[in-house]
Amino acid sequence: LLSDKMVKVGWWDDEAKQWSLDGISEIRYDQPSRRLSFLTTHLCALAVLQPTHAQLPYTRWSLNPTARSKSVLAVQTAHHLVVLDVSA
C-alpha cells in the first residue's frame, strides 16, 4: 500500500458492475504492522482499492517466453514487481 491516506476498501457490486465503498467505514491502516481494519455491512468478497494510476509510470517491463504459447510478463513499478503468467 502506498499511503494510509489512500487506503480504500470496497466490495464488488454485481448489479452496478463496479466496486462500491458503500457500507464500509472506520478504515484504519497501520503501516509498521501492515494491519488493515475496517467495519462493513457486507459479507462478501472485499478488496483494497487504489487509483489505477497509483503504480504508474512503470520503470521497466519484460515479456519472456517459457513454453509454447506461454510467457511471463514482469512489470516493475516504483513500489512493486508484478509478475503474470500468460498463456493461450
N, C-alpha and C positions, 0 to 999 in steps of 0.2 A: 504494500500500500504506500502511496506516495506521501500522504499527509493526513493526519487525523481530522483535519477540517474538510477534506474531500471525501471522506468515507460515507457512503450511502448504501443502505441495504434495501433490496427490492424483491418483489415476487412477480412471477410471470402471470399476467392476466390473459388467459387464453381467448376470452371473448374480444378484448380490445387488441390482441396480438402485439402487446408491448409490455415492458417492465413497468411496474407500479410501485410507488412509495407509500401509497395509502395504507393506513393501519400499522405502520412501523414508526416507533418513537423511541426516545431516550437512547439514541445510538452513542456508544462510547467506545473509543479505541485507545488502548494503551500501547504506545509504540515499543517501550522497552520489553514488555512481556508478550507483545503481539496478540493481546487478548481483545476480542471484539464482543461487546454485549449490547443487547437491544431488547425492546418489547415488541411483540407482534400480535395481531389479532388473526393471523393467517397461519394455518397448519398445512404447509405445502413446501415445495422446493423454493429456497431463498438463495440470493446471490449478493455478493459485494459488487456494487456498481461503481463505475468511474467513467468520466468522459472518454469518448472514443479517441480523442487526440492526446490523451494524457501520456501515452508512450511514444509519441512522435516528436521529433523525427527519429527514425531508427539510425543506428550508427553503422551497421553492416548487415548483410544477409548472404546466405549461400543456399544453393539447391544442389544436392548431391544424389546421384542415382545409387540405390542399394541393391536392386534386383530388377528383373524385367517388370516394367510397369509400376515400379516403386521408387520413391525418393524420400529424402529427408530435407525439409525446409527449416533453416535456422535463421532467426531474426534477432539481432542484438539491439536492444533499446538502451537508453541511458540508465535504466534501472534493472532490466531483466533480460535473460536469454530465453527466447521462446523457440521450442523445437517441436515440429509437427511431422508425423509420418504421413506421407501422401501416397495413395495407391489408386489404381483404376479399378 
